[in-house]
């Protein structure tokens, strides 16, 4: 692993903001800018219904915005788009291709994250195939994925004992339940609704950032 990639993998910590499906690029940029100003340092561009042209438009705009805030942009699903944008990396689900294939596309310097749901064996395999971080969930009921499989909090403790890559928790996470997941072993919490559906996105992001760094002041 390159030194730069290793440093960025270790930096997978804190609020990991995952974008909502927003068709209007200006609205999306305003929301993400507020989240970055609130303390998010990792942003995942996730838009399941966007056509390729819109994904490219929004991806380019988000890359510039993240660069301006010294934040990392991760692209959900599409390693080819991550490559075109020169994003920090890609996040893969079970249906999105193996980490080994994404590594061939992106090269040695980019981050690869893998969703492992509620299965520690998937995380072991992802780590062995070169994933830089793994994600588990859904830990709580999720408005974005109401039918998602449930992951027990104990899974984070088991994963923490076995794995040497950062662990991201996802699914129904709020400012009130995030601490439980962090205490169990999560390095980062991936959040959509509790940040981007908040009346004050920046304040919501800042609240999550302070769960990890209570002494931080912005």
C-alpha positions in Angstrom: 0.0 0.0 0.0 1.3 3.5 -0.9 2.1 5.8 2.0 -0.4 8.3 0.8 -3.2 5.7 0.5 -2.2 4.3 3.9 -2.5 7.7 5.5 -5.9 8.3 3.9 -7.2 4.9 5.0 -6.2 5.6 8.6 -8.1 8.9 8.2 -11.4 7.1 7.7 -12.8 8.4 11.0 -15.6 10.5 12.2 -18.5 11.7 10.1 -18.7 10.0 6.7 -21.4 12.0 4.9 -23.3 10.0 2.3 -25.2 12.2 -0.2 -29.0 11.9 -0.8 -30.5 11.3 -4.2 -30.7 14.9 -5.2 -31.3 15.8 -8.9 -30.5 19.5 -8.6 -26.7 19.9 -8.6 -26.8 23.4 -7.0 -28.9 22.0 -4.1 -26.6 19.1 -3.6 -23.5 21.3 -3.5 -25.1 23.6 -1.0 -25.9 20.6 1.3 -22.5 19.1 1.0 -20.7 22.4 1.5 -22.7 22.8 4.8 -21.7 19.3 5.8 -18.1 19.9 5.1 -18.2 23.2 7.0 -19.7 21.2 9.9 -16.8 18.8 10.0 -17.3 16.0 7.5 -14.0 15.0 6.0 -15.2 12.0 3.9 -18.1 12.4 1.4 -19.6 9.5 -0.5 -21.3 10.5 -3.7 -24.3 8.1 -3.9 -27.1 8.6 -6.4 -28.8 5.4 -7.3 -31.2 6.8 -9.9 -29.1 9.4 -11.7 -28.2 9.0 -15.4 -24.6 8.8 -16.3 -24.5 12.4 -17.5 -25.8 13.7 -14.2 -23.5 11.6 -12.2 -20.6 13.0 -14.1 -21.8 16.6 -13.7 -22.4 16.2 -9.9 -19.3 14.2 -9.4 -17.1 16.9 -11.0 -18.7 19.6 -8.9 -18.4 17.6 -5.7 -14.7 16.8 -6.4 -13.9 20.5 -6.7 -15.9 21.2 -3.5 -14.2 18.5 -1.5 -10.8 19.5 -2.8 -11.5 23.1 -1.6 -12.2 21.7 1.9 -9.4 19.2 2.0 -11.9 16.4 2.1 -12.0 13.0 0.4 -14.6 12.2 -2.2 -15.6 8.5 -2.5 -17.8 7.4 -5.3 -20.5 4.8 -4.6 -20.6 1.8 -7.0 -18.8 3.2 -10.0 -15.1 2.6 -10.1 -15.0 4.1 -13.7 -16.5 7.3 -12.5 -14.1 7.5 -9.5 -11.2 7.1 -12.0 -12.5 9.8 -14.3 -13.0 12.2 -11.4 -9.7 11.3 -9.8 -11.7 10.8 -6.6 -10.1 9.4 -3.5 -11.7 6.1 -4.1 -14.8 3.9 -4.5 -17.3 2.2 -2.2 -18.6 -1.2 -3.4 -21.7 -3.1 -2.4 -22.4 -6.8 -2.9 -23.5 -6.2 -6.4 -20.9 -3.7 -7.5 -17.9 -5.9 -8.3 -15.0 -7.3 -6.3 -12.4 -5.1 -4.7 -9.7 -6.8 -6.8 -11.4 -5.7 -10.0 -11.8 -2.1 -8.7 -8.1 -2.1 -7.7 -7.2 -3.0 -11.3 -9.4 -0.1 -12.5 -8.2 2.5 -10.0 -4.6 1.5 -9.3 -2.7 1.2 -6.1 -3.2 4.8 -4.8 -7.0 4.9 -4.4 -9.2 3.8 -1.5 -11.6 0.9 -1.8 -14.4 0.4 0.7 -16.7 -2.6 0.8 -20.2 -3.0 2.3 -20.3 -6.2 4.4 -23.8 -5.8 5.9 -24.1 -8.1 8.9 -21.5 -10.6 7.9 -18.0 -10.7 9.4 -16.9 -13.3 6.8 -17.5 -10.8 4.0 -15.3 -8.3 5.9 -12.5 -10.9 6.3 -12.6 -11.6 2.5 -12.7 -7.9 1.6 -9.7 -7.2 3.8 -7.8 -10.1 2.3 -8.6 -8.8 -1.2 -7.2 -5.4 -0.5 -10.1 -3.3 0.8 -9.0 -0.2 2.7 -12.1 -0.1 4.9 -15.3 -2.1 5.5 -18.8 -1.0 6.4 -21.4 -2.9 8.4 -25.1 -2.2 8.9 -27.9 -1.5 9.1 -27.6 -1.0 12.9 -30.9 0.8 13.3 -34.0 1.3 11.2 -33.2 3.3 8.1 -35.5 5.6 6.1 -33.2 5.2 3.1 -33.1 1.4 3.2 -36.1 0.3 5.2 -35.7 -3.3 4.2 -31.9 -3.5 5.0 -30.6 -6.5 6.9 -30.0 -5.8 10.6 -26.5 -5.8 12.0 -26.1 -6.3 15.8 -23.8 -3.9 17.7 -21.8 -6.8 18.9 -20.6 -7.3 15.3 -18.5 -4.2 15.7 -16.8 -5.6 18.7 -16.0 -8.8 16.9 -14.8 -7.0 13.9 -12.6 -4.7 16.0 -10.9 -7.7 17.5 -10.2 -9.3 14.1 -9.7 -6.7 11.5 -6.9 -4.2 10.9 -8.7 -1.9 8.5 -11.1 1.0 9.6 -14.7 0.1 10.3 -17.6 2.2 9.2 -21.1 1.8 10.7 -24.2 2.7 8.7 -27.9 2.5 8.9 -30.4 4.7 10.9 -27.6 6.5 12.7 -28.5 9.6 14.7 -26.7 11.9 17.0 -28.4 10.0 19.9 -27.2 6.5 18.9 -23.8 7.2 17.3 -21.9 7.0 20.5 -22.9 3.4 21.1 -21.5 2.3 17.8 -18.2 4.2 18.3 -17.8 2.7 21.7 -18.3 -0.8 20.2 -15.6 -0.2 17.6 -16.7 1.9 14.7 -14.1 4.3 13.4 -16.6 6.3 11.4 -20.4 6.6 11.0 -21.9 6.9 7.6 -25.0 9.2 7.7 -27.5 10.4 5.1 -30.8 11.5 6.6 -29.6 12.7 10.0 -27.3 15.2 8.3 -28.9 16.0 4.9 -32.5 16.0 6.0 -31.7 18.2 9.0 -33.0 21.8 9.1 -29.5 22.9 9.7 -27.1 20.6 7.8 -23.9 22.3 9.1 -25.1 22.1 12.7 -26.1 18.4 12.3 -22.7 17.6 10.8 -20.9 19.5 13.6 -22.9 17.5 16.2 -21.6 14.2 14.7 -18.0 15.6 14.4 -18.1 16.5 18.1 -19.2 13.0 19.1 -15.8 11.9 17.9 -13.9 15.1 18.9 -15.8 16.8 21.8 -13.0 19.3 22.3 -13.1 20.4 18.6 -14.1 23.9 17.9 -14.8 25.4 14.5 
